[in-house]
Each structure stands twice: as structure tokens, then as C-alpha cells.
Amino acid sequence: MKEALRMSFTDNEILTAMFYWTLPKATFNADMKLDQGQAISLKEARTASLRSSAFMASKLGISPPAYTKLEASEQSGSITIESLRKAAAALDCELVYTIRPRDEARFREAIWQCCLEYASRYPMHLPVHFETRRGRALATRANGALENPKVRKTNQWMRQSFKRVTTSEQTENAKSAMKRLDRLRRSPDR
């Protein structure tokens, strides 16, 4: 999928789309804590991944009230490491000293890839030399993916609407995205 996207959009178009894409506030906050080396709770990791407690309960094979008690037991400090490890695995995260997405990625990057995959399915009717406009159009489509019920169902995301990130928070997101894109450009697998 990533190779197909590289052929469809330039790095600058994808970077522009990431700049204008407004990610959910819970996702942004969890990533900021990870960037600062702070711990992420199970509940923060769940909401940052756009997962409901019912989803987690079904993944763990327990009832929703039992899952709610599991999150509460983490807050009270009585959760077992094994229970925490299983819950992290259900989120496709790993347990280190905190819960984070695999491969040291950020929550926003995992969600961005899902949104970008959805957004790139539709042809772009703008000339290639309009990189900024194409990037903004791609961001609009990616934003639409967050609200699209079919995309939410496919990715098993929560059904409720998300609080969005403010403009100043978005600037931080863009700076982070630019650093990440620079790292990707310099990676040997390209």
C-alpha cells in the first residue's frame, strides 16, 4: 500500500495533507506524552487508538463491565502485568514501561495510514503541479475518513465523534510530521 501511495502522491502532497489533517485530540495528547517520554495508561492508549471499551472486552474475551474494572484496576495499581500485557496486545501495542504502538510509531501515524488509504482510493482531478491543493484535498478526504461510518466499522473505531486538535496543536503536529518525513526520506528502504 505504501508503495502505491508513493506512486500516486508526492512526498510534499502527503506532507501537506498531514499538515491539514486534523487528528483526534485523544490521539494527539497520547502522542505528545510519548514524545515527552511520559507513560500512557491503558485507557489513554485505548482512546488514542479510537477503540471502545466494548471492542477491548471482545478482544480479551471478557464482558464490557469486566473491562471497565480492568482499566480501573490499572488506575488503582492492582492490575497484573499479565492482564496489562494482554490488553496492550489487544490494542496492537507493546508493554514496556508504558503502552505505545508497535515499532515505536505514534498513534496518529497508525490512524493516518488508515485515513490515507481510504482517501487515496479516489482519483485526484487536479494537475500534478498543484501540490499544495492536492495535499489539502487529500487532507479533506482523510478527515472525512474519520467521520465515515464504513471506515469506522472496518477499522473497528469508536462510533462517537472526536474532539479535534486546535490550530496551535496542529502546528506541533506538522513539525512532528516534517521530522518524520525527513527520517522516511533518509531511510535506506526507499
GUVOMAR-178159 format. One line per field, with one value per residue: residue number from 0; residue in three letters; x, y, z of N, C-alpha, C in turn. Coordinates in nm, 3 decimals. Layout:
// GUVOMAR-178159
n = c(NUM / ...);
res = c(ALA / ...);
n.px = c(X / ...);
n.py = c(Y / ...);
n.pz = c(Z / ...);
ca.px = c(X / ...);
ca.py = c(Y / ...);
ca.pz = c(Z / ...);
c.px = c(X / ...);
c.py = c(Y / ...);
c.pz = c(Z / ...);
***
This chain:
// GUVOMAR-178159
n = c(0 / 1 / 2 / 3 / 4 / 5 / 6 / 7 / 8 / 9 / 10 / 11 / 12 / 13 / 14 / 15 / 16 / 17 / 18 / 19 / 20 / 21 / 22 / 23 / 24 / 25 / 26 / 27 / 28 / 29 / 30 / 31 / 32 / 33 / 34 / 35 / 36 / 37 / 38 / 39 / 40 / 41 / 42 / 43 / 44 / 45 / 46 / 47 / 48 / 49 / 50 / 51 / 52 / 53 / 54 / 55 / 56 / 57 / 58 / 59 / 60 / 61 / 62 / 63 / 64 / 65 / 66 / 67 / 68 / 69 / 70 / 71 / 72 / 73 / 74 / 75 / 76 / 77 / 78 / 79 / 80 / 81 / 82 / 83 / 84 / 85 / 86 / 87 / 88 / 89 / 90 / 91 / 92 / 93 / 94 / 95 / 96 / 97 / 98 / 99 / 100 / 101 / 102 / 103 / 104 / 105 / 106 / 107 / 108 / 109 / 110 / 111 / 112 / 113 / 114 / 115 / 116 / 117 / 118 / 119 / 120 / 121 / 122 / 123 / 124 / 125 / 126 / 127 / 128 / 129 / 130 / 131 / 132 / 133 / 134 / 135 / 136 / 137 / 138 / 139 / 140 / 141 / 142 / 143 / 144 / 145 / 146 / 147 / 148 / 149 / 150 / 151 / 152 / 153 / 154 / 155 / 156 / 157 / 158 / 159 / 160 / 161 / 162 / 163 / 164 / 165 / 166 / 167 / 168 / 169 / 170 / 171 / 172 / 173 / 174 / 175 / 176 / 177 / 178 / 179 / 180 / 181 / 182 / 183 / 184 / 185 / 186 / 187 / 188 / 189);
res = c(MET / LYS / GLU / ALA / LEU / ARG / MET / SER / PHE / THR / ASP / ASN / GLU / ILE / LEU / THR / ALA / MET / PHE / TYR / TRP / THR / LEU / PRO / LYS / ALA / THR / PHE / ASN / ALA / ASP / MET / LYS / LEU / ASP / GLN / GLY / GLN / ALA / ILE / SER / LEU / LYS / GLU / ALA / ARG / THR / ALA / SER / LEU / ARG / SER / SER / ALA / PHE / MET / ALA / SER / LYS / LEU / GLY / ILE / SER / PRO / PRO / ALA / TYR / THR / LYS / LEU / GLU / ALA / SER / GLU / GLN / SER / GLY / SER / ILE / THR / ILE / GLU / SER / LEU / ARG / LYS / ALA / ALA / ALA / ALA / LEU / ASP / CYS / GLU / LEU / VAL / TYR / THR / ILE / ARG / PRO / ARG / ASP / GLU / ALA / ARG / PHE / ARG / GLU / ALA / ILE / TRP / GLN / CYS / CYS / LEU / GLU / TYR / ALA / SER / ARG / TYR / PRO / MET / HIS / LEU / PRO / VAL / HIS / PHE / GLU / THR / ARG / ARG / GLY / ARG / ALA / LEU / ALA / THR / ARG / ALA / ASN / GLY / ALA / LEU / GLU / ASN / PRO / LYS / VAL / ARG / LYS / THR / ASN / GLN / TRP / MET / ARG / GLN / SER / PHE / LYS / ARG / VAL / THR / THR / SER / GLU / GLN / THR / GLU / ASN / ALA / LYS / SER / ALA / MET / LYS / ARG / LEU / ASP / ARG / LEU / ARG / ARG / SER / PRO / ASP / ARG);
n.px = c(0.082 / 0.193 / 0.383 / 0.221 / 0.093 / 0.310 / 0.350 / 0.119 / 0.101 / 0.307 / 0.583 / 0.566 / 0.294 / 0.173 / 0.284 / 0.174 / -0.096 / -0.090 / -0.037 / -0.273 / -0.460 / -0.678 / -0.628 / -0.775 / -0.819 / -0.756 / -0.577 / -0.370 / -0.291 / -0.197 / 0.018 / 0.180 / 0.249 / 0.396 / 0.605 / 0.731 / 0.829 / 0.662 / 0.448 / 0.178 / -0.152 / -0.364 / -0.629 / -0.585 / -0.431 / -0.618 / -0.826 / -0.676 / -0.621 / -0.863 / -1.047 / -1.322 / -1.443 / -1.601 / -1.508 / -1.251 / -1.317 / -1.434 / -1.213 / -1.050 / -1.204 / -1.383 / -1.646 / -1.796 / -1.834 / -1.641 / -1.412 / -1.408 / -1.362 / -1.105 / -0.955 / -0.994 / -0.862 / -0.603 / -0.563 / -0.584 / -0.367 / -0.370 / -0.371 / -0.263 / 0.055 / 0.042 / -0.229 / -0.225 / -0.037 / -0.179 / -0.395 / -0.260 / -0.160 / -0.401 / -0.460 / -0.278 / -0.036 / 0.266 / 0.391 / 0.602 / 0.744 / 0.542 / 0.245 / 0.248 / 0.223 / 0.324 / 0.661 / 0.757 / 0.605 / 0.371 / 0.043 / -0.107 / 0.011 / -0.059 / -0.337 / -0.348 / -0.246 / -0.457 / -0.660 / -0.540 / -0.518 / -0.788 / -0.855 / -0.694 / -0.810 / -0.969 / -0.978 / -0.766 / -0.853 / -0.692 / -0.427 / -0.091 / 0.104 / -0.009 / 0.066 / 0.020 / -0.258 / -0.349 / -0.252 / -0.402 / -0.659 / -0.635 / -0.603 / -0.856 / -1.012 / -0.900 / -0.972 / -1.245 / -1.257 / -1.230 / -1.481 / -1.647 / -1.883 / -1.850 / -1.573 / -1.505 / -1.632 / -1.500 / -1.238 / -1.290 / -1.327 / -1.423 / -1.764 / -1.855 / -1.822 / -1.510 / -1.312 / -1.143 / -0.811 / -0.663 / -0.559 / -0.299 / -0.205 / -0.208 / -0.002 / 0.220 / 0.187 / 0.235 / 0.507 / 0.618 / 0.541 / 0.689 / 0.951 / 0.935 / 0.884 / 1.124 / 1.296 / 1.193 / 1.251 / 1.525 / 1.563 / 1.697 / 1.537 / 1.384);
n.py = c(-0.120 / 0.127 / 0.169 / 0.200 / 0.438 / 0.614 / 0.627 / 0.750 / 0.997 / 1.278 / 1.320 / 1.577 / 1.638 / 1.451 / 1.533 / 1.792 / 1.720 / 1.585 / 1.802 / 1.953 / 1.773 / 1.692 / 1.544 / 1.323 / 1.457 / 1.301 / 1.119 / 1.289 / 1.397 / 1.165 / 1.093 / 1.318 / 1.288 / 1.050 / 1.144 / 1.307 / 1.123 / 1.030 / 0.815 / 0.618 / 0.548 / 0.255 / 0.322 / 0.570 / 0.483 / 0.321 / 0.505 / 0.677 / 0.511 / 0.498 / 0.311 / 0.138 / 0.055 / -0.169 / -0.293 / -0.364 / -0.539 / -0.749 / -0.833 / -0.929 / -1.128 / -1.092 / -0.948 / -0.622 / -0.469 / -0.599 / -0.530 / -0.253 / -0.255 / -0.358 / -0.145 / 0.035 / -0.101 / -0.072 / 0.200 / 0.208 / 0.063 / -0.211 / -0.391 / -0.681 / -0.760 / -0.942 / -0.919 / -0.655 / -0.679 / -0.845 / -0.677 / -0.464 / -0.597 / -0.651 / -0.401 / -0.377 / -0.291 / -0.260 / -0.367 / -0.191 / 0.014 / 0.162 / 0.197 / 0.173 / 0.228 / -0.040 / -0.082 / 0.162 / 0.366 / 0.637 / 0.693 / 0.854 / 0.808 / 0.548 / 0.575 / 0.773 / 0.632 / 0.455 / 0.640 / 0.770 / 0.561 / 0.517 / 0.773 / 0.787 / 0.624 / 0.741 / 0.912 / 1.195 / 1.504 / 1.717 / 1.902 / 1.771 / 1.960 / 2.123 / 2.091 / 2.176 / 2.224 / 1.969 / 1.828 / 1.947 / 1.872 / 1.597 / 1.585 / 1.673 / 1.459 / 1.260 / 1.355 / 1.321 / 1.046 / 0.987 / 1.045 / 0.884 / 0.631 / 0.371 / 0.342 / 0.365 / 0.137 / -0.069 / -0.040 / -0.079 / 0.136 / 0.371 / 0.483 / 0.739 / 1.098 / 1.276 / 1.491 / 1.759 / 1.865 / 2.179 / 2.480 / 2.569 / 2.337 / 2.179 / 2.289 / 2.197 / 1.928 / 1.930 / 2.004 / 1.781 / 1.590 / 1.673 / 1.621 / 1.344 / 1.275 / 1.359 / 1.172 / 0.941 / 0.992 / 0.973 / 0.709 / 0.382 / 0.193 / 0.307);
n.pz = c(0.000 / 0.083 / -0.118 / -0.344 / -0.274 / -0.282 / -0.553 / -0.636 / -0.503 / -0.429 / -0.198 / -0.089 / -0.128 / 0.040 / 0.284 / 0.299 / 0.316 / 0.564 / 0.726 / 0.710 / 0.793 / 1.055 / 1.344 / 1.594 / 1.925 / 2.154 / 2.048 / 1.964 / 2.215 / 2.349 / 2.184 / 2.220 / 2.489 / 2.468 / 2.307 / 2.490 / 2.661 / 2.858 / 3.055 / 2.928 / 3.001 / 3.009 / 2.941 / 2.813 / 2.595 / 2.470 / 2.398 / 2.237 / 2.027 / 1.913 / 2.001 / 2.147 / 2.479 / 2.467 / 2.236 / 2.324 / 2.532 / 2.388 / 2.236 / 2.439 / 2.540 / 2.750 / 2.956 / 2.889 / 3.137 / 3.295 / 3.160 / 3.204 / 3.479 / 3.468 / 3.355 / 3.564 / 3.767 / 3.684 / 3.725 / 4.002 / 4.068 / 4.102 / 3.896 / 3.714 / 3.567 / 3.358 / 3.276 / 3.190 / 2.982 / 2.802 / 2.742 / 2.621 / 2.396 / 2.266 / 2.174 / 1.978 / 2.071 / 2.263 / 2.580 / 2.773 / 2.968 / 2.950 / 2.752 / 2.408 / 2.050 / 1.828 / 1.703 / 1.782 / 1.676 / 1.634 / 1.766 / 1.597 / 1.350 / 1.281 / 1.262 / 1.067 / 0.844 / 0.791 / 0.727 / 0.510 / 0.327 / 0.271 / 0.165 / -0.063 / -0.248 / -0.434 / -0.746 / -0.818 / -0.932 / -1.003 / -1.152 / -1.147 / -1.082 / -0.891 / -0.609 / -0.337 / -0.334 / -0.404 / -0.185 / 0.021 / -0.060 / -0.035 / 0.243 / 0.324 / 0.237 / 0.397 / 0.649 / 0.623 / 0.630 / 0.901 / 0.999 / 0.854 / 0.858 / 0.749 / 0.727 / 0.995 / 1.096 / 0.954 / 1.054 / 1.315 / 1.492 / 1.751 / 1.772 / 1.835 / 1.783 / 1.755 / 1.962 / 1.816 / 1.725 / 1.813 / 1.630 / 1.713 / 1.833 / 1.608 / 1.461 / 1.602 / 1.544 / 1.269 / 1.262 / 1.382 / 1.195 / 0.974 / 1.061 / 1.083 / 0.814 / 0.699 / 0.819 / 0.699 / 0.432 / 0.437 / 0.495 / 0.423 / 0.287 / 0.091);
ca.px = c(0.000 / 0.278 / 0.445 / 0.117 / 0.074 / 0.424 / 0.334 / 0.003 / 0.120 / 0.445 / 0.608 / 0.516 / 0.149 / 0.140 / 0.320 / 0.072 / -0.218 / -0.071 / -0.044 / -0.412 / -0.542 / -0.698 / -0.643 / -0.850 / -0.745 / -0.702 / -0.461 / -0.265 / -0.241 / -0.119 / 0.146 / 0.262 / 0.304 / 0.501 / 0.718 / 0.796 / 0.875 / 0.570 / 0.373 / 0.042 / -0.235 / -0.442 / -0.743 / -0.533 / -0.392 / -0.741 / -0.893 / -0.587 / -0.634 / -1.003 / -1.115 / -1.420 / -1.423 / -1.669 / -1.413 / -1.145 / -1.376 / -1.450 / -1.078 / -0.995 / -1.294 / -1.446 / -1.762 / -1.762 / -1.811 / -1.514 / -1.304 / -1.409 / -1.293 / -0.963 / -0.898 / -0.995 / -0.758 / -0.474 / -0.557 / -0.563 / -0.239 / -0.389 / -0.373 / -0.145 / 0.134 / -0.012 / -0.352 / -0.184 / 0.027 / -0.286 / -0.470 / -0.174 / -0.158 / -0.531 / -0.452 / -0.163 / 0.068 / 0.355 / 0.408 / 0.741 / 0.710 / 0.424 / 0.181 / 0.270 / 0.207 / 0.442 / 0.766 / 0.777 / 0.529 / 0.276 / -0.095 / -0.156 / 0.062 / -0.141 / -0.468 / -0.323 / -0.233 / -0.594 / -0.730 / -0.474 / -0.557 / -0.924 / -0.855 / -0.623 / -0.886 / -1.044 / -0.886 / -0.744 / -0.877 / -0.613 / -0.298 / 0.016 / 0.184 / -0.077 / 0.096 / -0.045 / -0.402 / -0.369 / -0.230 / -0.519 / -0.771 / -0.609 / -0.631 / -1.001 / -1.061 / -0.855 / -1.060 / -1.374 / -1.246 / -1.253 / -1.624 / -1.719 / -1.924 / -1.793 / -1.431 / -1.503 / -1.669 / -1.390 / -1.123 / -1.342 / -1.307 / -1.539 / -1.866 / -1.883 / -1.734 / -1.388 / -1.270 / -1.034 / -0.695 / -0.668 / -0.460 / -0.163 / -0.166 / -0.185 / 0.131 / 0.311 / 0.169 / 0.302 / 0.651 / 0.649 / 0.525 / 0.803 / 1.066 / 0.912 / 0.901 / 1.268 / 1.352 / 1.150 / 1.325 / 1.663 / 1.570 / 1.755 / 1.442 / 1.311);
ca.py = c(0.000 / 0.246 / 0.187 / 0.253 / 0.578 / 0.692 / 0.648 / 0.835 / 1.130 / 1.312 / 1.338 / 1.709 / 1.632 / 1.377 / 1.620 / 1.896 / 1.656 / 1.561 / 1.931 / 1.998 / 1.668 / 1.720 / 1.418 / 1.330 / 1.516 / 1.196 / 1.065 / 1.390 / 1.405 / 1.045 / 1.103 / 1.421 / 1.227 / 0.957 / 1.225 / 1.360 / 1.011 / 1.006 / 0.691 / 0.622 / 0.448 / 0.168 / 0.400 / 0.668 / 0.410 / 0.276 / 0.618 / 0.727 / 0.417 / 0.511 / 0.186 / 0.146 / -0.046 / -0.289 / -0.358 / -0.425 / -0.652 / -0.861 / -0.880 / -1.001 / -1.235 / -1.062 / -0.859 / -0.479 / -0.424 / -0.654 / -0.448 / -0.126 / -0.284 / -0.376 / -0.010 / 0.093 / -0.167 / -0.011 / 0.330 / 0.185 / -0.006 / -0.351 / -0.474 / -0.768 / -0.734 / -1.029 / -0.857 / -0.536 / -0.726 / -0.891 / -0.559 / -0.392 / -0.675 / -0.632 / -0.270 / -0.382 / -0.214 / -0.342 / -0.321 / -0.169 / 0.078 / 0.235 / 0.135 / 0.253 / 0.148 / -0.120 / -0.019 / 0.296 / 0.462 / 0.715 / 0.657 / 0.930 / 0.750 / 0.431 / 0.624 / 0.844 / 0.534 / 0.409 / 0.751 / 0.794 / 0.452 / 0.548 / 0.895 / 0.771 / 0.536 / 0.819 / 0.988 / 1.336 / 1.574 / 1.840 / 1.877 / 1.732 / 2.076 / 2.189 / 2.004 / 2.222 / 2.199 / 1.824 / 1.789 / 1.990 / 1.787 / 1.468 / 1.603 / 1.680 / 1.322 / 1.187 / 1.399 / 1.256 / 0.905 / 0.978 / 1.056 / 0.791 / 0.513 / 0.248 / 0.338 / 0.337 / -0.002 / -0.151 / -0.030 / -0.103 / 0.254 / 0.415 / 0.545 / 0.879 / 1.198 / 1.303 / 1.630 / 1.782 / 1.941 / 2.322 / 2.525 / 2.569 / 2.197 / 2.129 / 2.333 / 2.098 / 1.806 / 1.950 / 1.999 / 1.640 / 1.521 / 1.709 / 1.545 / 1.204 / 1.264 / 1.367 / 1.041 / 0.846 / 1.021 / 0.928 / 0.565 / 0.308 / 0.107 / 0.382);
ca.pz = c(0.000 / 0.090 / -0.250 / -0.432 / -0.237 / -0.330 / -0.696 / -0.656 / -0.445 / -0.397 / -0.054 / -0.050 / -0.120 / 0.162 / 0.395 / 0.304 / 0.367 / 0.707 / 0.793 / 0.716 / 0.854 / 1.198 / 1.414 / 1.720 / 2.036 / 2.241 / 1.977 / 1.973 / 2.353 / 2.380 / 2.112 / 2.284 / 2.611 / 2.425 / 2.262 / 2.609 / 2.742 / 2.969 / 3.049 / 2.875 / 3.068 / 2.922 / 2.890 / 2.717 / 2.476 / 2.405 / 2.334 / 2.132 / 1.916 / 1.870 / 2.035 / 2.256 / 2.582 / 2.418 / 2.145 / 2.405 / 2.603 / 2.294 / 2.202 / 2.554 / 2.577 / 2.879 / 2.941 / 2.898 / 3.275 / 3.342 / 3.102 / 3.278 / 3.605 / 3.436 / 3.346 / 3.700 / 3.846 / 3.648 / 3.794 / 4.146 / 4.086 / 4.137 / 3.775 / 3.699 / 3.446 / 3.253 / 3.226 / 3.117 / 2.859 / 2.713 / 2.698 / 2.527 / 2.272 / 2.201 / 2.110 / 1.888 / 2.138 / 2.343 / 2.716 / 2.809 / 3.094 / 2.909 / 2.636 / 2.288 / 1.928 / 1.792 / 1.622 / 1.833 / 1.596 / 1.711 / 1.739 / 1.482 / 1.226 / 1.250 / 1.219 / 0.941 / 0.737 / 0.758 / 0.661 / 0.382 / 0.239 / 0.229 / 0.085 / -0.190 / -0.337 / -0.530 / -0.833 / -0.791 / -1.057 / -1.006 / -1.215 / -1.056 / -1.038 / -0.780 / -0.494 / -0.215 / -0.347 / -0.399 / -0.046 / 0.100 / -0.100 / 0.028 / 0.386 / 0.338 / 0.225 / 0.516 / 0.758 / 0.600 / 0.671 / 1.045 / 1.026 / 0.768 / 0.935 / 0.692 / 0.766 / 1.140 / 1.116 / 0.901 / 1.145 / 1.449 / 1.573 / 1.827 / 1.688 / 1.866 / 1.722 / 1.830 / 1.976 / 1.721 / 1.772 / 1.779 / 1.533 / 1.770 / 1.848 / 1.473 / 1.422 / 1.662 / 1.467 / 1.141 / 1.286 / 1.407 / 1.067 / 0.889 / 1.111 / 1.047 / 0.669 / 0.675 / 0.854 / 0.597 / 0.309 / 0.455 / 0.526 / 0.312 / 0.217 / -0.011);
c.px = c(0.086 / 0.342 / 0.345 / 0.091 / 0.187 / 0.411 / 0.219 / 0.025 / 0.267 / 0.459 / 0.552 / 0.364 / 0.105 / 0.171 / 0.216 / -0.058 / -0.206 / -0.084 / -0.189 / -0.507 / -0.556 / -0.727 / -0.722 / -0.762 / -0.683 / -0.576 / -0.343 / -0.205 / -0.155 / 0.016 / 0.238 / 0.325 / 0.416 / 0.626 / 0.798 / 0.843 / 0.786 / 0.494 / 0.232 / -0.037 / -0.308 / -0.559 / -0.697 / -0.493 / -0.516 / -0.809 / -0.808 / -0.594 / -0.775 / -1.081 / -1.211 / -1.388 / -1.493 / -1.579 / -1.305 / -1.197 / -1.388 / -1.314 / -1.019 / -1.085 / -1.358 / -1.566 / -1.717 / -1.746 / -1.679 / -1.397 / -1.295 / -1.337 / -1.143 / -0.893 / -0.891 / -0.887 / -0.619 / -0.457 / -0.529 / -0.432 / -0.251 / -0.393 / -0.248 / -0.072 / 0.081 / -0.140 / -0.319 / -0.120 / -0.078 / -0.366 / -0.389 / -0.171 / -0.289 / -0.538 / -0.344 / -0.053 / 0.160 / 0.366 / 0.557 / 0.733 / 0.586 / 0.361 / 0.200 / 0.247 / 0.336 / 0.538 / 0.790 / 0.711 / 0.441 / 0.136 / -0.143 / -0.110 / -0.019 / -0.278 / -0.455 / -0.314 / -0.369 / -0.669 / -0.672 / -0.510 / -0.697 / -0.924 / -0.792 / -0.695 / -0.954 / -0.950 / -0.882 / -0.758 / -0.809 / -0.480 / -0.189 / 0.093 / 0.114 / -0.059 / 0.022 / -0.195 / -0.432 / -0.350 / -0.348 / -0.641 / -0.757 / -0.640 / -0.782 / -1.061 / -1.023 / -0.938 / -1.197 / -1.372 / -1.272 / -1.401 / -1.707 / -1.755 / -1.865 / -1.646 / -1.420 / -1.534 / -1.556 / -1.272 / -1.161 / -1.310 / -1.434 / -1.637 / -1.886 / -1.783 / -1.616 / -1.369 / -1.150 / -0.927 / -0.708 / -0.556 / -0.318 / -0.114 / -0.135 / -0.048 / 0.237 / 0.306 / 0.245 / 0.454 / 0.696 / 0.641 / 0.641 / 0.928 / 1.055 / 0.934 / 1.049 / 1.335 / 1.317 / 1.227 / 1.468 / 1.675 / 1.617 / 1.655 / 1.360 / 1.371);
c.py = c(0.125 / 0.275 / 0.245 / 0.400 / 0.665 / 0.721 / 0.745 / 0.979 / 1.154 / 1.323 / 1.472 / 1.710 / 1.560 / 1.462 / 1.732 / 1.840 / 1.631 / 1.691 / 1.974 / 1.895 / 1.697 / 1.589 / 1.433 / 1.378 / 1.411 / 1.134 / 1.160 / 1.395 / 1.285 / 1.050 / 1.207 / 1.365 / 1.129 / 1.033 / 1.279 / 1.250 / 0.981 / 0.875 / 0.716 / 0.513 / 0.363 / 0.244 / 0.503 / 0.600 / 0.364 / 0.391 / 0.678 / 0.639 / 0.414 / 0.383 / 0.208 / 0.040 / -0.176 / -0.366 / -0.431 / -0.548 / -0.773 / -0.918 / -0.965 / -1.116 / -1.218 / -0.970 / -0.713 / -0.429 / -0.477 / -0.574 / -0.313 / -0.143 / -0.301 / -0.240 / 0.055 / 0.029 / -0.116 / 0.121 / 0.314 / 0.112 / -0.154 / -0.444 / -0.563 / -0.733 / -0.818 / -0.971 / -0.733 / -0.573 / -0.770 / -0.773 / -0.478 / -0.465 / -0.659 / -0.499 / -0.264 / -0.288 / -0.312 / -0.283 / -0.311 / -0.116 / 0.164 / 0.158 / 0.229 / 0.166 / 0.071 / -0.038 / 0.126 / 0.403 / 0.544 / 0.669 / 0.726 / 0.868 / 0.628 / 0.475 / 0.695 / 0.745 / 0.481 / 0.516 / 0.777 / 0.686 / 0.477 / 0.666 / 0.875 / 0.679 / 0.612 / 0.904 / 1.136 / 1.410 / 1.711 / 1.809 / 1.851 / 1.853 / 2.157 / 2.108 / 2.046 / 2.194 / 2.049 / 1.773 / 1.826 / 1.905 / 1.648 / 1.474 / 1.606 / 1.540 / 1.240 / 1.226 / 1.333 / 1.110 / 0.889 / 0.978 / 0.956 / 0.664 / 0.383 / 0.232 / 0.305 / 0.190 / -0.095 / -0.155 / -0.055 / 0.013 / 0.286 / 0.487 / 0.693 / 0.972 / 1.225 / 1.453 / 1.647 / 1.870 / 2.087 / 2.359 / 2.523 / 2.426 / 2.136 / 2.170 / 2.237 / 1.967 / 1.816 / 1.943 / 1.855 / 1.560 / 1.549 / 1.633 / 1.400 / 1.183 / 1.272 / 1.234 / 0.936 / 0.866 / 0.969 / 0.778 / 0.489 / 0.224 / 0.180 / 0.365);
c.pz = c(0.000 / -0.045 / -0.347 / -0.401 / -0.289 / -0.479 / -0.724 / -0.611 / -0.418 / -0.246 / -0.007 / -0.039 / 0.008 / 0.285 / 0.411 / 0.360 / 0.517 / 0.785 / 0.812 / 0.777 / 1.002 / 1.271 / 1.543 / 1.836 / 2.128 / 2.180 / 1.988 / 2.113 / 2.390 / 2.310 / 2.174 / 2.411 / 2.574 / 2.380 / 2.380 / 2.702 / 2.861 / 2.947 / 2.996 / 2.946 / 2.964 / 2.860 / 2.787 / 2.586 / 2.398 / 2.331 / 2.223 / 2.008 / 1.859 / 1.896 / 2.151 / 2.361 / 2.543 / 2.321 / 2.224 / 2.478 / 2.510 / 2.254 / 2.315 / 2.600 / 2.713 / 2.855 / 2.948 / 3.042 / 3.334 / 3.286 / 3.173 / 3.412 / 3.583 / 3.426 / 3.483 / 3.786 / 3.809 / 3.722 / 3.943 / 4.174 / 4.118 / 4.015 / 3.771 / 3.570 / 3.331 / 3.193 / 3.143 / 2.983 / 2.757 / 2.657 / 2.596 / 2.393 / 2.195 / 2.128 / 2.002 / 1.939 / 2.210 / 2.482 / 2.743 / 2.951 / 3.073 / 2.795 / 2.519 / 2.165 / 1.898 / 1.708 / 1.659 / 1.746 / 1.689 / 1.676 / 1.612 / 1.350 / 1.185 / 1.198 / 1.085 / 0.826 / 0.694 / 0.681 / 0.522 / 0.281 / 0.184 / 0.130 / -0.053 / -0.288 / -0.451 / -0.615 / -0.798 / -0.924 / -1.059 / -1.073 / -1.110 / -1.004 / -0.928 / -0.653 / -0.368 / -0.221 / -0.339 / -0.256 / 0.042 / 0.067 / -0.037 / 0.178 / 0.411 / 0.330 / 0.348 / 0.638 / 0.745 / 0.643 / 0.820 / 1.080 / 0.947 / 0.846 / 0.882 / 0.730 / 0.914 / 1.166 / 1.070 / 0.996 / 1.290 / 1.544 / 1.649 / 1.734 / 1.715 / 1.795 / 1.814 / 1.848 / 1.884 / 1.783 / 1.728 / 1.682 / 1.590 / 1.792 / 1.711 / 1.422 / 1.477 / 1.585 / 1.334 / 1.157 / 1.306 / 1.277 / 0.974 / 0.932 / 1.069 / 0.897 / 0.632 / 0.706 / 0.749 / 0.467 / 0.317 / 0.478 / 0.402 / 0.234 / 0.111 / -0.146);
***
